[in-house]
């Protein structure tokens, strides 16, 4: 029994942190063992074409894109 199978028997939700999907082939193999992926995108750094390519890479391994997270978003000062 694999580690993921053992964890699924005990937990409702399991989050697997993996390296970026574009430069690392291992990530595609990892995500194919999961129920889906959440794409994390860095504000001001991740280019739109990289987001599209990452979504295509997930689709190529039949991994549903469950959602996305925008990280490193700047804090906007409240004006009074």
N, C-alpha and C positions, 0 to 999 in steps of 0.2 A: 504494500500500500504506500503510495507517495505521500509526501509531507502535506501537500494541498488536500488530498483526500482525507487524511487524518484530521486536519484543521476543519474541513467542511463538516465533519461529523460532530464537532463540538461548538462551532460558532456560526452565527447567522451571516456575518459579514467579515471578509478577510481582505485587507488591503496589502497589495504587493508593490513595494517601491522598486522601480527598475530604472536603469539609465535611459537617456534620450533614445528614442526609437530610430532616428535617422542615421546616426553614426555607428550604432551598435546592432549587429545582426542578432545577438543573443536576446535582445529585448523582444523581437518578433516571436522567437521561440517561447519565451516566458509568457507573453500575453496570450498565445494560442492555448495555453493550459488554464487560462482564467476565463471567467464569464463575460468579461468586457474590459474596457480601458477608460480611464479618465485622463484627458490630455491636459497637461500643465503648460501654460504659455507665459513667458516672462514679458511683462509690460515694457515696451520700448526696445526690446532686444530680439524677440522672436519675429522673424519675417513671415508675412502672409503666405509666401510660397512654401515655406518650411511647414507651416500648419497644414496646408493642403497636402503636401507630400507625406506628412505623418499620418493624416487621416486615410490617405490612399494605402499606406503601408499596413495600417490596421485592417482595412478592408481586404487587402490581399491575403491576410491570414484568417479571414472570417471572424474578426474580433469586433463586436459592436462597440461603438463609441458611446459610452454611457453619459458623458458630460465633459465639461472643461473647467479649468481653474485659471484665473488671471492672477499671476503672482507678481510681487514687487511693484504693485501699483503705488504711485506716489500719494502721499497724504496731502490733501488740499487744505490749506489754512481756511478756517471759518472766517468769513467777513462779518463785521458788525456795523 
